[in-house]
Amino acid sequence: MTGAPITRGHVALTIAGRDLRSHLFGFSLYLAVSLVLLGVSHFAMRNALWQVEQNGLIVLGSPISYPFFLAMWLLTIYLGLMAAVAIARERDSGTLEVLFYGPVDGLSYLAGKFLQPVASFAVVMLFYLLYFGVTAAYTNLGFPGQVLQLLLLSLALAGCVVALGLAVSALSRRVFISVLVFLGLMLFFTLFDVAHAVLMAIPGERLTDLLAFARMVVDSTQQVMAWISPVEYYSRGSAALLMGERSAYLVALGSSVLYTAVLMALAAWIFQRKGVRR
């Protein structure tokens, strides 16, 4: 008598479930979330309250949106980093080769490694909703009205960054290299976004020749970054939400999913080329 055949989906869910249990019952996720919320409370939330104190009555679209984005972005980087470490660590230790003697292939393995951090992200979002909801009620700063749409956009961003982390991890045979490359990319995306916002906010009459040149270069590069930086998809989607442009929001959301699919296909191709051996 033979049992039911083991499908690729079953293997992926088994890998994801095993890793998710290890992650949720571990200490590192909660330490990361605690540090993120402490940092966001100390800097972003306190700054929002300070602005109210200094200016009295001010009109802001959604004061909680920026602290929420910051907390979500830092969590996304953390989970992407875990994904960037995942394959390189198991390949480096030799456990990846042993694992593939079982009913595991590249696609099911990568799917499991993708689903686990995305599921962890969804769980942490519940904590975030509770935290920001209580904070908004306590401070009267207001809570974003389109919570569900923001959550979907956040989940799509997490998928993009995790897929990028897996592509980096599939490419490397050393954990140190994976961490270095992934954090370098995240730092570049973040700093570029900040630099673009700062340069574009400077009034034209205050621009020196050097600043004008820098703004032209950065603004031209932004046309490329709009397609390769995962945070740009989130920015376009949240801006569309703020403006009430539903079709633009759906395009940003769909583009995020497509971006994730392309990176996962790239990760699968690299993984097949690199193999499972050290």
PyMOL commands that set and color helices and strands:
alter all, ss='L'
color gray80, all
select helices_A, chain A and resi 8-24+28-55+65-93+95-99+106-139+147-171+175-201+204-206+209-228+230-243+246-274
alter helices_A, ss='H'
color red, helices_A
deselect
rebuild
show_as cartoon
